[in-house]
Structures are given as structure tokens and as C-alpha cells.
Amino acid sequence: MQVSLMPLVYIRQPEYWGIEVIGYLEGGICLPTVKPYTAAIRLDGIIGTEGIEVIGANRTERIACKP
């Protein structure tokens, strides 16, 4: 599975900028399993006034960071 981070698009800067965690398979068939992964993205231009919000399939997490 390939994992990437996709920032949401906003008209104006929000308090917490949403960044979605996206997982996809080449080939399409996958058996359920849990495996650790890492993903990174530059935050230049995608930080809200208070920080970022990482959005996954089952939960979200707000991380405070000043621009």
C-alpha cells in the first residue's frame, strides 16, 4: 500500500489546516492487516493560524504549530 498526505483546499486560512492521509493499492486486492508506515509533507503554505489537523479514516489529530 502506498500512503500519501493530501492537504485540503481552502479559500482563506483556517485555524487548523486539514491534511488527509490517503492509502491506495496498485492492483486492487488487499487482505486486512496492520503495518506501520511513515509519510511526510512540507508544511510551507499549508499551516492554519493555530496548526494542522491530520485526518485519517478512523480518527483525526490536531497539532498546534505556528506559521
Rosetta silent file (secondary structure, phi, psi, omega in degrees, C-alpha in Angstrom):
SEQUENCE: MQVSLMPLVYIRQPEYWGIEVIGYLEGGICLPTVKPYTAAIRLDGIIGTEGIEVIGANRTERIACKP
SCORE:     score description
SCORE:     0.000 S_00000001
   1 L     0.000  135.411  174.965    0.000    0.000    0.000 S_00000001
   2 E   -95.889  136.534  179.721    1.216    3.469   -0.877 S_00000001
   3 E  -119.892  133.900  176.727    0.461    6.227    1.645 S_00000001
   4 E  -137.792  163.482  178.575    0.429    9.935    0.850 S_00000001
   5 E  -113.216  126.798 -177.301   -0.629   13.161    2.542 S_00000001
   6 E  -122.085  112.562  177.803   -3.031   15.474    0.686 S_00000001
   7 E   -70.812  143.268  175.719   -3.731   18.987    2.041 S_00000001
   8 L   -74.141  162.512 -179.693   -7.290   20.246    1.730 S_00000001
   9 L  -105.541  131.421 -179.499   -8.001   23.394   -0.303 S_00000001
  10 L  -126.728  152.869  175.282   -9.356   26.472    1.462 S_00000001
  11 L   -78.305  -37.897  175.384  -10.444   29.921    0.267 S_00000001
  12 L  -134.750  161.965 -174.775   -8.940   31.531    3.383 S_00000001
  13 L   -66.491  121.469  178.405   -6.578   30.279    6.057 S_00000001
  14 L   -84.171  174.815  174.882   -8.426   28.147    8.669 S_00000001
  15 L   -64.808  -48.337  178.006   -7.444   27.690   12.324 S_00000001
  16 E  -123.968  118.517 -178.179   -6.281   24.119   11.629 S_00000001
  17 E   -79.088  124.796 -178.581   -5.381   23.182    8.058 S_00000001
  18 E   -77.648  132.914  175.659   -6.700   19.713    7.188 S_00000001
  19 E  -129.041  116.164 -177.641   -4.292   17.174    5.715 S_00000001
  20 E   -86.093  139.031  172.550   -5.793   13.820    4.668 S_00000001
  21 E   -91.121  118.561 -175.926   -3.900   10.537    4.954 S_00000001
  22 E  -115.512  126.998  174.839   -4.584    8.644    1.712 S_00000001
  23 E  -116.792  137.423  179.810   -3.749    4.968    1.185 S_00000001
  24 E  -145.241  153.522 -179.221   -4.070    3.227   -2.171 S_00000001
  25 L  -113.434  137.111  169.152   -3.183   -0.101   -3.741 S_00000001
  26 L   -89.784  122.820 -176.901   -1.810   -0.813   -7.154 S_00000001
  27 L   106.221  -27.647  169.003   -3.588   -3.965   -8.291 S_00000001
  28 L    89.145  -22.214 -176.394   -6.586   -3.508   -6.015 S_00000001
  29 L  -103.534  132.952 -178.355   -6.726   -6.630   -3.785 S_00000001
  30 L  -145.805  135.468  171.951   -5.663   -6.410   -0.156 S_00000001
  31 L   -89.980  140.440 -178.847   -6.056   -8.599    2.903 S_00000001
  32 L   -60.803  130.501  177.610   -6.711   -6.662    6.126 S_00000001
  33 L  -159.005  160.536  177.257   -3.508   -6.152    8.074 S_00000001
  34 L  -115.867  128.050 -179.244   -1.842   -3.570   10.285 S_00000001
  35 L  -145.891  134.592  179.178    1.628   -2.369    9.385 S_00000001
  36 L   -67.217  151.736  178.517    3.484    0.764   10.496 S_00000001
  37 L  -149.646  163.462  173.253    4.247    3.420    7.894 S_00000001
  38 L  -130.339  149.764  176.023    5.677    6.916    7.649 S_00000001
  39 L  -148.649  147.315 -178.621    4.719    9.786    5.385 S_00000001
  40 L  -139.011  152.147  176.842    5.983   13.363    5.214 S_00000001
  41 L  -149.602  143.193  175.117    4.940   16.609    3.556 S_00000001
  42 L   -71.648  138.369 -177.027    6.391   20.131    3.615 S_00000001
  43 L   -95.125    5.678  178.249    4.138   22.479    5.562 S_00000001
  44 L   -57.565  117.088  176.641    5.092   25.621    3.628 S_00000001
  45 L    82.385    1.688  179.920    1.815   27.403    2.868 S_00000001
  46 L  -129.524   36.365  174.649   -0.458   24.777    4.470 S_00000001
  47 L  -110.133  131.757  175.860   -0.418   25.713    8.158 S_00000001
  48 L   -73.867 -179.255 -179.931   -3.544   27.199    9.697 S_00000001
  49 L   -65.290  -25.102  179.145   -3.465   30.084   12.171 S_00000001
  50 L  -110.377  -25.555 -178.687   -3.216   27.531   15.016 S_00000001
  51 E   157.983 -149.248 -179.652   -1.704   24.476   13.296 S_00000001
  52 E  -124.144  159.667  175.071   -2.640   21.417   11.229 S_00000001
  53 E  -126.718  114.787  179.005   -5.234   18.649   11.521 S_00000001
  54 E   -86.565  123.301 -172.720   -4.197   15.196   10.283 S_00000001
  55 E  -112.568  114.367  176.995   -7.313   13.373    9.016 S_00000001
  56 L  -108.933 -176.099 -178.324   -7.304    9.573    8.813 S_00000001
  57 L   -69.457  -33.419 -173.997  -10.011    7.014    8.116 S_00000001
  58 L  -113.389  -13.731  179.523  -10.765    6.372   11.796 S_00000001
  59 L  -161.438  165.775  174.525   -9.603    9.462   13.669 S_00000001
  60 E  -125.824  157.911  178.134   -8.196   12.965   13.378 S_00000001
  61 E  -142.071  126.286  176.761   -5.469   14.696   15.359 S_00000001
  62 E   -91.037  134.573  179.623   -4.860   18.414   15.729 S_00000001
  63 E  -124.086  117.920 -179.926   -1.245   19.503   16.044 S_00000001
  64 E   -75.669  129.651  173.794   -0.512   23.025   17.201 S_00000001
  65 L  -159.891  134.724 -178.762    2.234   24.807   15.268 S_00000001
  66 L   -87.233  140.361  178.464    2.633   28.465   14.463 S_00000001
  67 L   -65.536    0.000    0.000    3.280   29.559   10.869 S_00000001
